[in-house]
Amino acid sequence: MTELTKILHVEDDPDILEIAEMALGLIGGFDVTQADRGEKALDMLQSVNPQLILSDVQMPGLTGPETIEAIRATPGFETVPAIYMTAKLMEVDNGTLSGPHNLGVISKPFDPTTLADQIRALWAARAEAA
């Protein structure tokens, strides 16, 4: 199993960006690059070359699912794994967020002290299922 080290985090809320950067970078030890909208994530995709996309679901412009779809339409990123984050878990159509390369959904608010562990667990479950 390849160790997860590089994450592209897409989130429009500046407070969540800051908390997630601390949770994933400082606490979790990940190399995290952040984009405040889907369009920006697409622009930086090639230079970041992430192993995983962590994306908010509801964002202005491209939504999380639309962003992931566009990323996977990019040559070389067709199977990049994704994890979604949402505050409105009950309102989300799970069919929209499911798929062979979607690892799961993390609800917001999240616990910054355990976010990295949650992501590692979803990453490990993917490897075990392969």
QUIWO-V686275 format. One record per backbone hydrogen bond with DSSP energy under -1.0 kcal/mol. CO is the residue of the C=O (numbers start at 1). NH is the residue of the N-H. E is the energy in kcal/mol with one decimal. If there is no record, write none. Layout:
co->CO nh->NH e->E
co->CO nh->NH e->E
This chain:
co->5 nh->31 e->-3.4
co->6 nh->51 e->-2.1
co->6 nh->52 e->-1.2
co->7 nh->33 e->-2.4
co->8 nh->54 e->-2.7
co->9 nh->35 e->-2.6
co->10 nh->56 e->-2.6
co->13 nh->17 e->-2.3
co->14 nh->18 e->-2.1
co->15 nh->19 e->-2.3
co->16 nh->20 e->-3.0
co->17 nh->21 e->-2.3
co->18 nh->22 e->-1.8
co->19 nh->23 e->-2.8
co->20 nh->24 e->-3.1
co->21 nh->25 e->-2.5
co->22 nh->27 e->-2.6
co->23 nh->28 e->-1.1
co->24 nh->30 e->-2.8
co->31 nh->7 e->-2.4
co->33 nh->9 e->-3.0
co->35 nh->11 e->-2.3
co->37 nh->41 e->-1.8
co->38 nh->42 e->-2.1
co->39 nh->43 e->-1.7
co->40 nh->44 e->-1.7
co->44 nh->48 e->-2.3
co->45 nh->49 e->-3.0
co->52 nh->8 e->-2.5
co->53 nh->83 e->-2.6
co->54 nh->10 e->-3.0
co->55 nh->85 e->-2.5
co->57 nh->64 e->-3.0
co->63 nh->67 e->-2.6
co->64 nh->68 e->-2.7
co->65 nh->69 e->-2.3
co->66 nh->70 e->-2.3
co->67 nh->71 e->-2.6
co->68 nh->72 e->-2.6
co->71 nh->74 e->-1.6
co->74 nh->77 e->-2.5
co->77 nh->80 e->-1.3
co->81 nh->53 e->-2.2
co->82 nh->103 e->-3.1
co->83 nh->55 e->-2.6
co->84 nh->106 e->-3.0
co->85 nh->57 e->-1.4
co->86 nh->108 e->-2.6
co->88 nh->91 e->-1.0
co->93 nh->96 e->-1.7
co->99 nh->102 e->-1.2
co->101 nh->82 e->-2.1
co->104 nh->84 e->-2.3
co->106 nh->86 e->-1.8
co->111 nh->114 e->-1.7
co->111 nh->115 e->-1.3
co->114 nh->118 e->-2.4
co->115 nh->119 e->-2.3
co->116 nh->120 e->-2.5
co->117 nh->121 e->-2.3
co->118 nh->122 e->-2.1
co->119 nh->123 e->-2.4
co->120 nh->124 e->-2.7
co->121 nh->125 e->-2.3
co->122 nh->126 e->-1.6
co->123 nh->127 e->-1.7
co->124 nh->128 e->-2.3
co->125 nh->129 e->-1.8
